[in-house]
Amino acid sequence: MIQQFDPPKRRLLGPGPSDIDPRVLKALSRHTIGHLDPEFVRMMDEVKQLTKYAFQTENELTMIVSGPGSAGMETCFVNLIEPGDKVIVCQNGVFGGRMKENVERYGGTAIMVMDDWGKPVSIQKVEAALKENPDSKILAFVHAETSTGVESDAKALCKLAKEYDCLTIVDTVTSLGGIPTLVDEWGMDAVYSGSQKCLSCTPGLSPITISPRAVEAIKNRKTKVASWFLDLTLVMQYWGGGVKRSYHHTAPVNALYSMHEALLMLKEEGLENRWNRHQEMHVVLRDGLEGLGFSYLVPADCRLPQLNAVFLPEGLEEAPIRKRLLEDYNLEVGGGLGDFAGKLWRVGLMGYSARRENVDYCLQSLKEVL
Ligand SMILES: *Cc1c(COP(=O)(O)O)cnc(C)c1O
């Protein structure tokens, strides 16, 4: 007989979702109210303010897409791309490949700039591609590649894009809240993130922010946005910006309570403190893992503190150990993707997961299992 589902209590040290603070879980279970209720609308205004803080932006078009990070990605691409547009897409892991898919499905041409998995996006290669394709409209890249744990230089890439009169689409799903992600200062144009990584909110929501430059480009489209649900010109009417709220789709009311709480916790902690916490926990984990014979895929100067991609000590098979950690220790770590499947682990320290208690527990469990 099917009974109530009671999930096991895990520690989530994988590539997301991350552990959720009890405060956020509690917010999720508050009374549902109507999504056009004045009280809900007031909360949404606060969510918007808090999201602007997280992104460090004054962009008026800053909102939460009702869908996971992939829906945020799709929103940026479908609104900015018109058939025939040329987009330079940087790929150095799994998520750049998805950008290419998006560009092509919406009728654009993707000019690929390829870098090896585990390497940051090469500024030189991007510059060469921009020179060769002066008619490009957009430069798209992943700030924090979750498949390899590498950070690309978002500031330099955005600066370059501006010099060549290109808009940028930036994936900050894993970076937001974990490392500096300065939308206005760096001049990013269409930026999407996810709720379940360093924001430690329940999965299924995607914060996005769109610069005035990109809003202009959307307003000047010659063709209709190919998706009704993700068409920002329609959703904007719900999320405000002066106009009265009207029905577009039913907002995920309770999920947005949890987003409000998660963002409030980010504000209370302070962005810099949160970045520092990720870095400090990374250092403790790194020292422990290296002491046990693990080695990092990515060199220290472009390594993400919140995503530790590590090779296991010589001669160990990864899958059975990962299984034991999950089953006997309730500890989740991630396996490798693509060419790294079966070869490395991705140990995430994201948001509420990035705690000393978790790092110690992880290292102690590993000592016992190895
Ligand atoms: C997790 C992730 C995504 C996708 O987010 P979903 O919420 O799983 O749709 C996109 N890009 C990066 C870099 C990610 O880490």
The ligand as a Gaussian input file, in Angstrom:
#p B3LYP/6-31G(d) Opt

LIG

0 1
 C       22.168000      23.170000     -12.148000
 C       22.596000      24.000000     -13.299000
 C       21.720000      24.359000     -14.329000
 C       20.316000      23.834000     -14.438000
 O       19.537000      24.140000     -13.374000
 P       18.203000      23.270000     -13.124000
 O       17.605000      23.925000     -11.934000
 O       18.689000      21.875000     -12.865000
 O       17.375000      23.353000     -14.319000
 C       22.187000      25.197000     -15.318000
 N       23.454000      25.652000     -15.318000
 C       24.335000      25.314000     -14.358000
 C       25.720000      25.855000     -14.401000
 C       23.933000      24.475000     -13.326000
 O       24.804000      24.136000     -12.365000

